[in-house]
Amino acid sequence: MRMSNIELIVVDDRTRPLVQHLRYRVYCAEKQFAMKGADHEARMLYDETDTLGVTFALFDGAELVSSAQVIPVEVDDPPEKFRLFDLPGILPAGTSCVIVSKLVTAPERRGSKTLGPIMRAVLGYVAKGQHRFIAILAEPQMREFYGSMGFDIRKEGIEAPPFGTVSLMVFDMQDERHTSGKSLAGWMFKSVFSR
């Protein structure tokens, strides 16, 4: 399937329901997760953190293809919901981090290079805000992809229902692999690292 009319937007109150529906499709319908905030009649997945940070949505024409939420947190004092990341025990004190949450792609569009524009937006957001780290909880089947982008596993065996056992993976914006263009992310998004 060819991507033709690609547009990346920042989600607002008007477009958030489209993202909530895509998340429902992926987490509730496809993966059959019992998710808090699922409205099975409306086919929506709501979360109390929906308005935190920024959510990016990638459209191909009128079709929502992929989305990701980025939430900046202070490593020393993350919000309660993100305590399972154990950031104070893993990252240097006094640094800031962006948590990537709810990264979803429509099932029929996976493998269609949809994550490139989303990753560029996330890295741009992180660089602009001068955050040092990006943290994500990776399901086993996603570890290889995130590893190829330059994320390193910092903690394994985290129980994160309903996703199962996940790994905390971290991307360091100051890592020489990225700043020199040697990593995939550093090569693909060199303009982000040359700011």
Salt bridges, closest charged atoms under 4 A:
ASP12 OD2 - ARG14 NH2 2.46
ASP13 OD1 - ARG16 NH1 2.56
GLU30 OE1 - ARG110 NH2 2.77
ASP47 OD2 - LYS81 NZ 3.37
GLU48 OE1 - LYS36 NZ 3.99
GLU48 OE2 - LYS81 NZ 3.90
ASP50 OD1 - ARG23 NH2 2.91
ASP60 OD2 - ARG109 NH2 2.83
GLU63 OE1 - ARG109 NH1 2.94
ASP77 OD1 - ARG83 NH2 3.23
GLU80 OE1 - ARG83 NH1 3.52
ASP86 OD2 - LYS155 NZ 3.49
GLU108 OE1 - ARG25 NH2 2.79
GLU139 OE2 - LYS31 NZ 3.52
ASP152 OD2 - ARG177 NH2 2.88
GLU156 OE2 - ARG143 NH1 3.79
ASP172 OD2 - ARG132 NH2 2.92
ASP175 OD2 - ARG177 NH2 2.79
GLU176 OE2 - LYS182 NZ 3.46
